[in-house]
Amino acid sequence: MGNESKRHTSAEWSGTLSGKLAGYLAAKAAEGKVPFEVLGKGKVFETFQFNHDQAHLRKQISGGRIGETPHNIHTLIEAYEYKRKPWWSEAIDAQGIDNFLFLDTPVQFAAKDAGIAQWERLFRPSVVMKEHGIYTGTDEEERLMCQIKIRRTIIDVLTRRVGPHYDVCDEFGSLRLRALTDEARESRFVDNEAYHSVLPVFGEAVPDLEMVYSSMAS
C-alpha cells in the first residue's frame, strides 16, 4: 500500500511543471553525462542541481488547498537565474515560458553585478549580521529582530536611490529590486539600459550601509 502510494505520488509529480522540467533536464544530463538531481521534490521549494550548478523553483498556492485544482498553484522562478543560467532557461523555454511567474532580481545579486566585491557582506542580511558582529548570541527571537532591522536598513538606503525604474521590496525570502516600469520588467530577462542605470547606486550605498552596520554592532 505504501509503495503504491509513493509510486502514485511520483507519477503525479512527473506530470507537474516541476516534473516536466526534471524530465527534460534528466535527459540532457544523461546525454551530456553530467550529474542531475532535484532536492525537495514535490515540496513548495525545489532545487534543481545540474552539472554542479543549481537553480530554484517555488510554488505559490492561491485559493484552496494544494491539489484541489491544477489552476491554484503558481510556479515561480528566479528571473535572475533564468537570465544567467543557459541550461535553466533552455529547460524553462521548453515547457513554455508563459507557464511560469518570474521573481524580481534579488538585491544581493544586483550588487554582485555592480562589481561590489563584498556584495554578500553588505547586501545579504544573514551574512551582514555575522560579518559585522551585529548579533552573536543564540536567542532566536533576538536574531530574527536583528535580521529585520538589517533588512529595513538595506531597503531604506536603497529605495531613495533606485528610482524611477525600481523600488526595493522584501518578498519570497529576499530583498528584491521590484520592477516598476516596462523597461525594468524587461530587465528581468536581459541586462538593458534600465538595469545598467541602477547598478552604480549600490556603490553609492556602501558608505551609508557600513556606517549603520557599525552603529548596530553589539
C-alpha positions in Angstrom: 0.0 0.0 0.0 2.8 2.4 1.0 4.8 1.7 -2.1 1.7 2.1 -4.3 1.1 5.5 -2.7 4.7 6.6 -3.3 4.5 5.5 -7.0 1.2 7.3 -7.4 2.7 10.5 -5.9 5.8 10.2 -8.0 3.7 9.8 -11.2 1.6 12.8 -10.2 4.7 14.9 -9.7 6.1 13.8 -13.1 3.1 15.5 -14.7 3.6 18.8 -13.0 5.8 21.6 -14.4 8.5 20.7 -11.9 8.3 17.1 -13.0 8.5 18.0 -16.7 11.5 20.3 -16.0 13.1 17.4 -14.2 12.4 15.0 -17.0 13.9 17.4 -19.6 17.0 18.1 -17.5 17.5 14.4 -16.7 17.6 13.6 -20.4 20.0 16.5 -21.0 22.2 15.2 -18.2 22.2 11.7 -19.5 23.1 13.0 -22.9 26.0 15.1 -21.6 27.0 12.6 -18.9 26.7 15.1 -16.1 25.1 14.8 -12.7 21.5 15.9 -12.1 19.3 15.9 -9.0 16.2 17.6 -7.6 16.2 18.4 -3.9 12.9 18.9 -2.2 11.0 17.1 -4.9 7.3 17.8 -4.6 7.7 20.5 -1.9 7.0 24.2 -2.1 10.6 25.0 -2.7 12.6 22.8 -5.0 16.3 23.0 -6.0 17.4 21.7 -9.4 21.1 20.7 -9.5 22.6 20.3 -12.9 26.3 19.7 -13.7 27.4 21.3 -10.4 25.2 24.3 -10.8 21.7 24.9 -9.3 18.5 26.8 -9.8 15.4 27.1 -7.8 11.6 26.9 -8.2 8.8 27.9 -5.8 5.1 27.1 -5.7 2.6 29.6 -4.5 -0.9 28.4 -3.7 -3.9 30.7 -4.2 -7.5 29.8 -3.4 -8.0 26.5 -1.8 -5.7 23.7 -0.7 -2.9 22.3 -2.7 -4.1 19.6 -5.1 -7.7 20.8 -5.3 -7.3 22.0 -8.8 -4.4 22.3 -11.2 -5.0 26.0 -11.5 -4.4 27.2 -8.0 -0.7 26.5 -8.0 1.6 29.2 -9.5 5.1 28.2 -10.4 7.7 30.9 -9.7 11.3 31.0 -10.7 14.1 33.5 -10.2 14.3 35.7 -13.2 18.0 36.3 -12.4 18.7 32.5 -12.6 16.8 32.3 -15.9 18.9 35.2 -17.3 22.2 33.9 -16.1 22.0 30.1 -16.5 21.5 28.9 -20.1 20.8 25.3 -19.1 17.9 26.5 -16.9 16.5 29.0 -19.4 16.5 26.3 -22.1 14.6 23.9 -19.8 12.1 26.7 -18.9 11.6 27.7 -22.5 11.0 24.0 -23.5 8.0 23.9 -21.1 6.6 27.3 -22.3 7.7 30.5 -20.6 4.1 31.7 -20.1 3.6 28.8 -17.6 5.9 30.5 -15.1 5.9 33.6 -13.0 9.3 35.4 -12.7 10.5 36.8 -9.4 12.4 40.2 -9.4 16.2 40.3 -9.1 17.5 39.9 -5.5 19.3 43.0 -4.3 22.4 41.0 -3.4 22.9 39.7 -7.0 22.4 43.2 -8.4 25.1 44.3 -6.1 27.3 41.5 -7.4 26.6 42.6 -11.0 27.6 46.1 -9.9 31.0 44.8 -9.0 30.7 45.2 -5.3 33.5 42.8 -4.1 31.9 42.3 -0.7 28.3 42.0 -2.0 27.3 39.3 0.4 28.9 41.0 3.4 26.9 44.2 2.6 23.7 43.2 1.0 22.9 39.7 2.2 21.2 40.1 5.7 22.3 36.8 7.2 25.9 37.4 6.2 25.7 41.1 7.3 24.7 40.1 10.8 27.6 37.6 11.1 30.4 39.6 9.5 29.6 42.9 11.2 29.1 41.3 14.7 25.6 42.7 14.9 24.3 39.7 16.8 26.4 36.8 18.0 24.0 35.3 20.6 21.8 32.2 20.4 18.4 33.7 21.1 16.2 33.0 18.1 13.8 35.9 18.7 16.7 38.4 19.0 18.4 37.0 15.9 15.2 37.5 13.9 14.8 41.0 15.2 18.3 41.9 14.1 17.6 40.4 10.7 14.5 42.5 10.3 16.5 45.7 11.3 19.2 44.9 8.7 16.6 44.2 6.0 14.9 47.5 6.8 18.2 49.3 6.7 19.0 48.0 3.2 15.5 48.9 2.0 15.8 52.4 3.4 19.2 53.1 2.0 18.5 51.7 -1.5 14.9 52.8 -2.0 15.7 56.5 -2.2 18.3 55.7 -4.9 16.9 53.1 -7.3 14.0 55.0 -8.9 12.4 55.6 -11.2 12.5 52.1 -12.7 12.7 50.2 -9.4 11.9 50.2 -5.7 13.0 47.7 -3.1 10.7 45.1 -1.5 11.0 42.1 0.8 9.4 39.2 -1.0 9.7 35.5 -1.1 12.6 35.4 1.3 14.8 38.0 -0.4 15.2 41.7 -0.7 14.4 42.5 -4.4 14.6 45.2 -7.0 10.9 45.4 -7.7 10.3 46.4 -11.4 8.0 49.5 -11.8 8.3 50.2 -15.5 8.2 48.2 -18.7 12.0 48.7 -19.1 12.5 47.3 -15.6 10.3 44.4 -16.2 12.2 43.7 -19.4 15.5 43.7 -17.4 14.4 40.5 -15.6 15.4 38.8 -18.8 18.1 41.0 -20.4 20.6 43.4 -19.0 19.1 46.5 -20.6 19.7 50.3 -20.0 17.3 50.4 -17.0 19.3 47.7 -15.3 22.7 49.2 -16.0 21.5 52.6 -14.8 20.6 51.3 -11.4 23.9 49.4 -10.7 26.0 52.4 -9.7 23.7 53.1 -6.7 25.0 50.0 -5.0 28.5 51.5 -4.8 27.0 54.8 -3.6 25.1 53.0 -0.8 28.1 51.2 0.6 29.3 54.0 3.0 25.8 54.5 4.4 25.4 50.8 5.0 28.8 50.5 6.6 28.0 53.4 9.0 24.7 51.9 10.0 26.1 48.4 10.5 28.9 49.8 12.6 26.3 51.5 14.9 24.3 48.3 15.2 27.3 46.1 16.1 27.0 44.6 19.6 
